[in-house]
Amino acid sequence: AQSVTQPDIHITVSEGASLELRCNYSYGATPYLFWYVQSPGQGLQLLLKYFSGDTLVQGIKGFEAEFKRSQSSFNLRKPSVHWSDAAEYFCAVGHNQAGTALIFGKGTTLSVSS
Amino acid sequence: EAQVTQNPRYLITVTGKKLTVTCSQNMNHEYMSWYRQDPGLGLRQIYYSMNVEVTDKGDVPEGYKVSRKEKRNFPLILESPSPNQTSLYFCASSSSGRALDTQYFGPGTRLTVL
C-alpha cells in the first residue's frame, strides 16, 4: 500500500540557515509527489509538485525539492530560511494513477529562531 | 477573489445532533474533497467528488455523508456526531477532476463534539 513518511515531527532552524525536510514514500509505480505548507490558522497551500522529468523541482517562496527514486525520497530544501517560513509542512503522494486522492504524511512543524 | 469557503469556522455541538458543514468554491472546479486533520495523523481524506453527482469514499468515510448537487458546493454531513469526530476539517478543490492537480484549500472548520 502507498504510504508517506516524514521522519521529523519538529525541526528548529535559525533564520538565514538552510533547511531540509525529509520525505520518504512507498509507491509501486511512478509517483506523483507534492509538498504543501500550512501556516498557522490557515488552509494548505501547494509549494511544488513532481510528476516526471527533471528531478529537481522549483516551487514558490524559494523552495525546491529533489526526487530520488533510488532512495524513495522527495526532500524539500530552502537555502535561507525566513521567520515567515515557520509553518507545518506536508509531503503527499498521488494515491493512484487515476489521481482521485492524495496520501499525506503526518507533517513536520518548522520553527524558526532568531 | 478565487477561494474556497467553509462555514462555520468553529462549531461546538453535542453527541447525536445532526450537523452540516458547508463548502463552496467560486473557481468552477470539478474536483472537491473533504479531509480531517488530527494531531500526529496528518490529513486523511473523508470523501471526494470528481464532478456533479459523482462522489466516492476516501480513507475515513465512516460517520459522514456528502452530496454534490451543484458544481460549486460540497457539503459534509454528520448525521449523528460522536466525540471521535472532533477534528479540524478542510475542504479542497482542484480544476480538473483529479487530486493530482493543485488543490486549493479552505480555511478549515474546527469541530468539537461533546
Interface residues (C-beta under 8 A of the other chain):
Chain A: I9 Y32 G41 Q42 G43 L44 Q45 L46 K49 F51 F90 G94 H95 A98 G99 T100 A101 L102 I103 F104 G105 K106 G107
Chain B: V4 S33 Y35 G40 L41 G42 L43 R44 Q45 Y48 M50 D56 G58 D59 F90 A92 R98 A99 L100 D101 T102 Q103 F105 G106 P107 G108
